[in-house]
């Protein structure tokens, strides 16, 4: 058991009043601080270590002292029950830790009100936190450690049937809030210091020229029902504009000139608010004519179907066109990047068009350059030694 010394310390040598202090040791390191309880020396009972009844506020002052002693003991008990080594620094962090929230989720809700997030990011965070709440509805700061992260990651993989990429994305969102909680003093140690988020390589699905032409022919045929036709039209726009679905949905006609259009990536609006200028190809001009007609102002796309509905329709469109690939809106952007790089070999220019903040993002399309190397090497095959 911990031995806590409670004692009276004068304000000044000549003074008769002072504060009540506490003193004890953590791993042979001394901890002492004032309880901020003021008392006259004659009203301090050094034998009982309490304010005597001669002080009119004795009951309240003793209650404060008792609460402080209980709080000190609670820190030691928590660490002992968890079989964790308590250091002086760890004690001070735990003792001074604010206790404004009943659960970790209350803290997250309060933080989300203050964080500036785009709607799409906010919805992604809500989905990730919802999974965590279902797993541990009453999760508290003290419950979060390395073992908890291991068990929760296993839960995402086995019970939620998330693939590695999705599971790590959920853990990355959790990491953001745990880092904030650690910074704000609600957690002693950041468990993610020893728990790494891995980058999982995902297959980059894209269309080759023949497949893209199949979809163009299907679009021009006019055979599709109107919802499917509009879905294909939007997908082809992504293929020829390079845009993410979110950026495309926010486009306005005022952003277009006869030869280019300019936009700001929603994802980087706060961190990299730089304009991206994209040249307009002939197919994109034709699509724009079909989409906007004679309109001169306002949104490019009016009354689009929900994203999930369009992604479902894309699967139907692929089947009709005889394309054995799982089409999503991301495939449109990947198709643009792959075809552009195959024709130009200019990865630096592609980085600027795609609005990537780092060349490493663009290098997911490096498979095109590798294919070009192999094709280039074959030019030597005609020589016979």
C-alpha positions in Angstrom: 0.0 0.0 0.0 1.1 3.5 -0.7 2.0 5.8 2.2 0.8 9.3 1.8 2.1 12.0 4.1 -0.3 14.9 4.7 1.2 18.0 6.3 0.8 21.8 6.9 3.1 24.2 5.1 3.2 27.9 5.9 2.8 30.6 3.3 5.8 32.4 4.8 7.9 31.9 7.9 6.2 34.8 9.7 2.7 33.7 8.7 0.4 31.6 10.8 -1.6 30.4 7.7 -0.6 28.0 5.0 -1.7 25.2 2.7 -2.2 21.5 3.3 0.3 19.4 1.1 0.5 15.7 0.3 3.7 13.8 -0.3 4.5 10.2 -1.4 6.8 8.2 -3.6 6.3 6.5 -7.0 9.2 4.1 -7.9 11.4 5.9 -5.4 10.6 9.3 -7.0 9.0 11.9 -4.8 5.7 13.4 -5.7 4.4 16.3 -3.6 1.8 19.0 -4.3 -0.6 21.3 -2.6 -4.2 20.4 -2.0 -4.9 24.2 -2.2 -6.8 23.9 1.1 -5.9 27.0 3.2 -5.9 26.7 7.0 -4.6 28.5 10.0 -1.8 26.7 11.8 -3.8 26.5 15.1 -6.7 24.8 13.3 -4.5 21.9 11.8 -4.6 18.7 13.8 -1.2 17.2 12.9 -1.9 14.0 14.8 -5.2 13.2 12.9 -3.9 15.0 9.7 -7.2 16.8 9.4 -8.5 20.3 9.8 -9.9 20.6 13.4 -13.5 21.6 14.1 -12.3 25.0 15.4 -12.2 26.0 11.7 -15.7 27.0 10.5 -15.1 25.3 7.1 -13.5 22.2 8.6 -16.0 19.7 7.1 -15.7 21.1 3.5 -11.9 21.4 3.8 -11.5 17.8 5.1 -13.8 16.6 2.3 -11.5 18.1 -0.3 -8.5 16.5 1.4 -10.2 13.1 1.5 -11.2 13.3 -2.2 -7.6 14.1 -3.2 -6.3 11.1 -1.2 -8.9 8.9 -2.7 -8.0 10.1 -6.2 -4.3 9.4 -5.6 -5.2 5.8 -4.4 -7.5 5.2 -7.3 -4.6 5.8 -9.8 -2.4 3.3 -7.9 -5.3 0.7 -7.8 -6.0 1.0 -11.5 -2.4 0.4 -12.5 -2.2 -2.5 -10.0 -5.3 -4.2 -11.4 -4.0 -3.8 -14.9 -0.6 -5.1 -13.8 1.0 -2.0 -15.4 4.1 -0.3 -14.1 3.4 3.1 -12.6 6.0 5.8 -13.0 6.1 9.3 -11.6 5.2 10.8 -15.0 2.5 8.3 -15.6 1.0 9.1 -12.2 0.9 12.8 -12.8 -0.7 12.3 -16.2 -3.4 10.0 -14.7 -4.0 12.2 -11.7 -4.4 15.4 -13.7 -6.4 13.7 -16.5 -9.7 15.4 -17.1 -12.8 13.3 -16.6 -15.4 15.2 -18.6 -16.8 12.2 -20.5 -18.5 9.0 -19.4 -17.3 7.1 -22.5 -14.9 7.4 -25.3 -17.8 7.9 -27.7 -18.9 11.0 -25.8 -15.4 12.4 -26.4 -15.6 11.5 -30.1 -18.9 13.2 -30.5 -17.6 16.4 -28.9 -14.5 16.4 -31.1 -16.4 15.9 -34.3 -18.3 19.1 -33.6 -15.0 21.0 -33.6 -13.2 19.2 -36.4 -13.6 20.6 -39.9 -14.5 17.6 -42.1 -16.0 17.3 -45.5 -19.4 15.5 -45.6 -17.9 12.4 -47.2 -15.2 12.1 -44.6 -17.6 12.7 -41.8 -19.9 9.9 -43.0 -16.9 7.6 -43.3 -15.9 8.4 -39.7 -19.5 7.8 -38.5 -19.5 4.4 -40.1 -16.2 3.4 -38.5 -17.2 4.6 -35.1 -20.6 2.8 -35.4 -18.7 -0.5 -35.8 -16.6 0.3 -32.7 -19.7 1.2 -30.7 -21.4 -2.1 -31.6 -18.2 -4.0 -30.5 -17.9 -2.1 -27.2 -20.9 0.1 -26.4 -19.4 1.4 -23.1 -15.8 1.8 -24.2 -13.8 4.0 -21.8 -10.4 5.6 -22.2 -8.8 3.1 -19.7 -10.0 0.2 -21.8 -8.0 1.2 -24.8 -4.5 -0.5 -25.0 -2.5 -2.6 -27.4 -4.5 -5.8 -26.6 -7.8 -4.0 -27.2 -6.5 -2.9 -30.7 -5.5 -6.5 -31.5 -8.9 -7.9 -30.5 -10.8 -5.2 -32.3 -8.8 -5.6 -35.5 -9.5 -9.4 -35.3 -13.2 -8.6 -34.8 -13.3 -6.4 -37.9 -11.7 -9.2 -40.0 -13.7 -12.2 -38.6 -17.1 -10.9 -37.4 -17.5 -7.8 -39.8 -15.8 -9.7 -42.6 -13.8 -6.7 -43.6 -10.8 -7.2 -45.9 -7.4 -6.0 -44.8 -7.7 -2.7 -46.6 -11.1 -1.9 -45.0 -10.1 -3.1 -41.6 -6.9 -0.9 -41.6 -8.9 2.1 -42.8 -11.2 1.6 -39.7 -8.2 1.4 -37.5 -6.7 4.5 -39.0 -9.9 6.5 -38.2 -9.8 5.1 -34.6 -6.1 6.2 -34.4 -7.0 9.8 -35.1 -9.3 10.0 -32.1 -7.0 8.1 -29.8 -4.2 10.4 -30.7 -6.4 13.4 -29.9 -7.4 11.8 -26.6 -3.8 11.2 -25.7 -2.9 14.8 -26.6 -5.8 16.1 -24.5 -4.7 14.0 -21.5 -7.4 11.4 -21.4 -5.1 8.5 -22.1 -1.8 7.8 -20.5 -0.1 6.2 -23.4 -0.9 6.1 -27.1 -1.3 2.4 -27.9 -0.8 3.1 -31.6 2.9 3.9 -30.9 3.4 0.1 -31.1 0.5 -0.8 -33.3 1.2 0.0 -37.0 -1.4 0.7 -39.7 -0.2 -1.2 -42.8 -0.6 0.0 -46.3 -2.3 -2.8 -48.2 -1.7 -3.0 -51.9 -5.0 -3.2 -53.8 -5.7 -4.2 -57.4 -6.0 -1.2 -59.6 -9.1 -2.1 -61.8 -9.2 -0.2 -65.1 -10.5 -0.6 -68.6 -8.3 -1.2 -71.7 -9.1 0.6 -74.9 -11.2 -2.2 -76.3 -13.4 -2.4 -73.2 -13.9 1.4 -73.1 -14.9 1.3 -76.8 -17.5 -1.3 -75.9 -19.1 1.0 -73.4 -18.9 4.0 -75.9 -20.7 1.9 -78.5 -23.4 0.9 -75.9 -23.8 4.5 -74.9 -24.2 5.7 -78.5 -26.6 2.9 -79.4 -29.3 4.3 -77.1 -30.5 0.8 -76.2 -30.2 1.2 -72.4 -33.1 2.2 -70.2 -32.8 5.8 -69.0 -31.4 5.2 -65.5 -28.7 2.9 -66.9 -28.0 5.4 -69.8 -27.5 8.2 -67.3 -25.3 6.0 -65.1 -23.1 5.1 -68.1 -22.9 8.7 -69.2 -21.6 9.8 -65.8 -19.1 6.9 -65.7 -17.8 7.8 -69.2 -17.4 11.4 -68.0 -15.1 10.1 -65.2 -13.1 8.1 -67.7 -12.4 11.1 -69.8 -12.1 13.8 -67.1 -9.9 12.0 -64.5 -12.2 13.1 -61.7 -13.3 11.4 -58.4 -17.0 10.9 -58.2 -17.3 13.6 -55.5 -15.4 16.2 -57.4 -17.4 15.5 -60.6 -20.7 15.8 -58.7 -19.7 19.3 -57.6 -18.6 20.6 -61.0 -20.3 23.7 -62.3 -20.4 25.0 -65.9 -18.7 28.2 -64.8 -15.5 26.2 -64.2 -15.2 25.3 -67.9 -13.5 27.1 -70.8 -13.5 26.0 -74.4 -10.3 23.9 -73.8 -10.0 23.3 -70.1 -11.8 23.1 -66.8 -10.5 24.1 -63.4 -11.5 22.6 -60.0 -10.3 22.1 -56.4 -10.2 18.6 -55.1 -12.7 18.3 -52.2 -10.4 15.9 -50.4 -7.6 18.4 -50.3 -9.7 21.6 -49.8 -8.3 22.3 -46.4 -4.8 20.9 -46.8 -3.9 21.8 -50.4 -6.3 24.4 -51.7 -4.7 24.7 -55.2 -6.5 24.8 -58.5 -6.2 21.8 -60.8 -6.5 22.5 -64.6 -7.5 19.6 -66.8 -7.4 19.8 -70.7 -10.7 18.8 -72.4 -10.5 16.0 -74.9 -12.8 15.6 -77.9 -14.8 12.8 -76.2 -15.3 14.9 -73.1 -16.6 17.8 -75.2 -19.1 15.5 -76.9 -20.2 14.2 -73.5 -20.6 17.7 -72.1 -22.8 18.6 -75.1 -25.0 15.6 -74.4 -25.1 16.3 -70.6 -25.7 20.1 -70.4 -27.4 20.8 -73.8 -27.8 24.6 -74.1 -27.3 25.4 -70.4 -24.6 28.0 -69.6 -24.7 28.1 -65.8 -25.2 25.9 -62.8 -24.2 22.3 -62.0 -22.9 20.1 -64.8 -24.9 17.1 -63.4 -28.5 17.5 -62.3 -30.5 15.0 -60.2 -27.9 12.2 -60.2 -28.9 8.8 -58.7 -27.4 7.8 -55.3 -23.8 6.5 -55.5 -24.7 2.9 -54.4 -27.5 2.7 -57.0 -25.2 3.8 -59.8 -22.5 1.4 -58.7 -25.1 -1.4 -58.8 -26.2 -0.3 -62.3 -22.6 -0.3 -63.4 -22.4 -4.0 -62.7 -25.5 -4.5 -65.0 -23.9 -2.3 -67.7 -20.7 -4.3 -67.6 -22.6 -7.6 -68.0 -24.6 -6.1 -71.0 -21.4 -5.0 -72.6 -19.6 -8.3 -72.0 -17.0 -6.8 -69.7 -15.8 -9.3 -67.0 -14.7 -6.6 -64.5 -16.4 -5.2 -61.3 -17.1 -1.7 -62.5 -17.3 1.1 -59.9 -16.8 4.8 -60.2 -13.2 4.5 -59.2 -12.6 2.4 -62.3 -13.3 5.5 -64.4 -10.5 7.5 -62.8 -8.2 4.5 -63.0 -9.0 4.1 -66.7 -8.2 7.7 -67.4 -4.8 7.5 -65.6 -3.8 4.2 -67.2 -4.6 5.2 -70.8 -3.0 8.6 -70.3 0.2 7.2 -69.0 0.3 4.4 -71.7 0.0 7.1 -74.4 2.3 9.8 -72.9 4.7 8.0 -70.4 4.5 11.4 -68.5 3.9 10.5 -64.9 4.7 14.0 -63.7 2.0 15.5 -65.8 -0.4 12.8 -64.7 0.3 13.6 -61.1 -0.8 17.3 -61.7 -3.9 16.3 -63.6 -5.0 13.9 -60.9 -4.3 16.4 -58.2 -2.1 14.1 -56.2 -0.1 15.7 -53.4 2.7 13.2 -53.6 4.1 11.3 -56.6 3.9 8.0 -54.6 0.1 8.2 -55.1 0.5 8.3 -58.9 2.9 5.4 -58.8 0.0 3.0 -58.4 -0.2 3.3 -62.2 3.5 2.4 -62.6 2.5 -1.0 -64.1 1.9 0.9 -67.3 5.5 2.1 -67.4 6.7 -1.5 -66.7 4.7 -2.7 -69.6 6.2 0.0 -71.8 9.7 -1.1 -70.7 9.0 -4.7 -71.9 7.6 -3.4 -75.2 10.7 -1.2 -75.6 13.1 -4.1 -75.0 11.4 -6.1 -77.8 12.8 -3.7 -80.3 16.1 -5.5 -79.9 14.6 -8.9 -80.7 15.3 -8.5 -84.4 19.1 -8.6 -83.9 20.6 -12.1 -84.2 23.9 -12.9 -82.5 
